[in-house]
């Protein structure tokens, strides 16, 4: 259990309750902002490469090459009364080290859609309904075990669907969203992983002789509260910061245990096509239990009961192309 989760949950609960009861009393009235109405779309593809090579290097080292292919697509529609924002984010990365098999370093399929209804032109608040889904492309392994996958496509897959209130003076750059009505569904559509009870689903039941009595469940449904905060802006010239924090707690199962998903990306633009990226992704999910660790001295297997903080860091330089700008440029005489 995270030390700060009770405080985070209390804050999100307070925001959602007060937002519904007195949504405009928390903040100063905002100035009227001229809206860009209609559709606004953006499509990007990127390739990030990293290569290390050693020749007679007395400090030692392993030759390696890695690559991350990414694609982003977003569509935003806005009227005087409501907006609809949708985005698709895809990433897949591979790494090859000398003397080792090819393995993946990044694997993301993420779809989000947000429908908002503006209460009044003078209000900072919107009624909002959100849908999100994420999974992965390929099998995941715990090195050095490359024979038994610990995750697969749709194992897990996560879907969130809920409704609440959203605050943001400029909804494209900064927003706070609180939903006291959120359905979370975890998919584990692989029989072997489902039988193990991976990612919080109910495991299979076996008799005393090891015969399967009941298969593990393929889905797990939860009903609780979701709080998200998102910020995206150019903080310095050619340096863009993107931060997204998502907190979720279930009402019925372990109420007060908060699942944390926090991504921070800093994109530093070198020129029109080249940019450097520094990223951090922090996760804590109370339903994902660490399974087994080996003592390096005694080689004994130690069963770890509780969940752990998951942390992924990304640093790379690559090429990012805005497809729409390329098409517009090519169509001009």
N, C-alpha and C positions, 0 to 999 in steps of 0.2 A: 504494500500500500504506500503510495507516495505521500510524503509529509505535507505537501501543499494542497492535496486534492480536496480536502474538506473546505478550505478557504475558497478554492476556485469554484466548487459547486455552490457554495453559499452566495458568492458574487453573481454567478449566472442565474440562480434562482431569484435573487433580488431584482436583477435587471428585467427578467421576463415578467415577473408579477407587476412591477411598477410600470413597465412599458404598456401593459394591457390596460391598467387602471388609469394612469395619468401619463400618457406617452410624451406630451410636450413639456412637462414640468421639470424634466431632468436637465435640459440644455437650453441655452439661450436661443431665441428665434434666429433662424438662419437668414441670410440675405437671399434675395431671389436670384437664382442661377439660370441663365439662358440655356435651355436644353437643345441638344442636337437630336431631333426626332427622326424616326425611321430606322432602317437597318444599318448596322455597322459590322463588318466582318473582317477577320484577320486570319491568315494562314501562314505558318512558318515551318520550315524543315531545317534541321541542323545536324552537323556531324562534328563530334569532338574526338580528337586523337591525342594519344600520349605514348611516347616511345622512349625506351631506355636501352642503351647498348654499351657493353664494356669490352675493351680489348687491352689485355695485359694490365688490368686495373688492380693495383696491389691491395686496395681496400676490399676487394671482392664485390660481388653483386651478380644479379641474374638478369639476362637480357629479357625484355618483355615489350609487348605492344598491346595497347588497348584502344577501344573505340566505343563511342556511345552515339547511336542514331536516335534522333528525337523528332517529333512532329507535334505541332500545336494548331488547333483550329478553334475559333471562337465566333459566335454569332450573337449580336446584341440588337434587340428591337425595343424602341422606346416611343411612347405616345405621351400626351399630356397627363394621362391617368395611370398607366401601368408600364412596366418594363419586363422583358424576358431575356435573360442572359443564359447562354449555353456554351460549354467548352468541352473539347476532347483533347486529352494529353496522353501521348504515347512516347515511351522511351525503352530502348533495349541496348544493353552494353555487353561487350565481350572482352576478355583478357586472355592473352597467350603468353605464358612464360616458358623459357627454355627448359625442356625436360619434363614439362607438366602438360596435362590435357587442357583443352580449351574450357573456360568456365565463364559464367556470366557475372557481371558486376552491377547491372541495373536492369529492372524489368517492371514496367508500369503500364497499365491500361486504366485510364481514369476518365470518367464521364460525369459532368455536373450540369444541372439545369436549375435556374432560379427564376420564379415568377413573382413579381412584386406589384402591389397595388398601393398607390399613393393616397394617403388619407385626405390631405389637402395641400394646396400649393405652398402654404406657409409652414408645413410640418417637416420636422426632421425624420419622422418615422414612416415606415411602410409596412403594410401587411405583406407577408412573404410566405411562399411555399417552396421547399427545396427538395431536390432529388439528387443523389450522388451514388455512383457505383464504381468500384475499382477491383481489379484482379491482376493477373500476370499472364505473360505469353507462354513461358516455358517452365520446365521442372527446376526446382531449387534443391540444392544439396548442402549438407554441412561437411565442409572439407575436413579431413581427407576422404570421407566416405562418399564416393561418387556412384554408388550402386543403389542406394536407398533414398529416393527423393523425400524431402520433408515438406514440399509444397508443389502444386501443379496448377495448370490453368483451371480456374474456378474452384481451387482448393488451396487457399481460401478465396472467396469473393465476398465483398461487403456491399450492402445496399442500405442507404439511409433515405427515408421519406418522412417529411414532417412539415409542420406549419407553425408560424410564430410571427414575431415582429423583428424588423431590421432597421437599424439606424445608420445614416451616412449622409453627410452634407454633399459629398460627391461620391455617388454610389459606385463609380468605376474605380475609385482610388482607395477609399476607406469605407469599411462597413462593420457593424456589429450585429450579430443575428442571435436571437434567443428563441428556442422552440421548446415549449413544455410538452409538446405532442410530437414525438418522433418514434418511428418504427425502425429498428435496426435488424437486418437479416444477414446472418453469416451462412455462406454456402460452402460446403465441403463435398463436392461432387466427385469424389474418388473413394471407392469402397475401402481400400486399405487404410487410408488416412482417417476416414470416418470411423472405422472399427477401432482405431487407436484413440478416438476421442480428441483428435487434433482440433485446435482453434476453438475449443469450448463446446463442441457438439457432444451429445451423449454417446459414449463408446459402446462397442458391442458387448454382449453378455455371453460368457462361455460356461459350460458345465465343468465339473471337477476333472473330467478327462480331457478338457481342452476342445471340446466340440462346440461349434457356434450355435448358440440358442437364439440370439436376436442380433441382427446387424446393427451397426452404428447408424445414428441418424445423419442425414445428409444436410440438414439445415438447422439453424438455431435462431429463434425469434426473440427479440427483446423489445420492450416498450419503455421509453424513458425521456430524458431531457438532453437536448443538444445545444451547445453554445459555440459559436464560431466568431472569429475576428480575422479580418483580412485587410492588408495594407499593400498597396502597390503604387510607387511613385519614383520619379527621378530625384534622388536625394542630393546628388551632385551632378555636375555636367558629365553626361555620358555614363553615369553610374545609376542603375535602377535597382531598387530594393523591393523584394516581394516576400511578404510574410503571411502565413496562414496558420492559425491555431484553431484546433477543433477539440472540444471537451464533451464527453458523453458519459452519462450515468443512467443505470437502469433502475426503474421504480421497484420491480418485483424481485430481482436477483441481486444480492449484495448492494443494496441501495447505499449510495455514498462513495462507492468505489468508482473513481473517475478514469475513463480511458482518455489518454492524451495523444494527439497527433499534431506535431508542430513542424512545419517546413519553413525554412528561410533560405532565399536565394539572392545573391548579389551578382548582377550581370554588368560587366564593365565593357562598354563598347569601344573597340579599337578603331574601326572604320565602319563603312556601310555593311560589310558582310562578316567581319571577324569580331568575336567577343570572347572575353574570359568569364568563366562562371565559378563562383564559390558557393557551395550549398551545404546545408545541414538539415537532416531529417531525424527528428526525435519521436519515438513512439513508446507508449506504455499501455498494454492491454492486459487487464486482469484475467482474461480468459485464456491467454496463451502462456502455458506453463513450460518452463525449461525442463527437458527430460533427463538427460544423462550427461555427466562429465566424467573424465578419467583423471585419476591422480597420476601425474607424470612420474612420481617416484615409485609408488607401489603398483601402478597400472590397474588399480581397483576402480570399478565403476561406482560413482556416487550419484544417487537420485536427488535431483533438485526439485523441490515441491513448488516453490513460488514463481511468479512471473518476474521478468527482468526488464530493465530499461533497454530499449533498442535504439541504436544511434548509427546513422550513416552519414558520411562526409563525402563531398564531391568537390574536386578542383580540376579544372581543365580549360583548354583554349580550343576553340573550334570555329566553324563557319556556320552562320545562321542566315537563311535566305527568306525574305518576305515574298511569298509567291505572288501576291496581288500587285506589289510594286513592280516586280519583274514583268508581269503580264501587261501592266499599264505602260511601262517604258517601251516594251517591244511593239505595242500597238501604235505608238506615236510615230509620225513620219520623221 
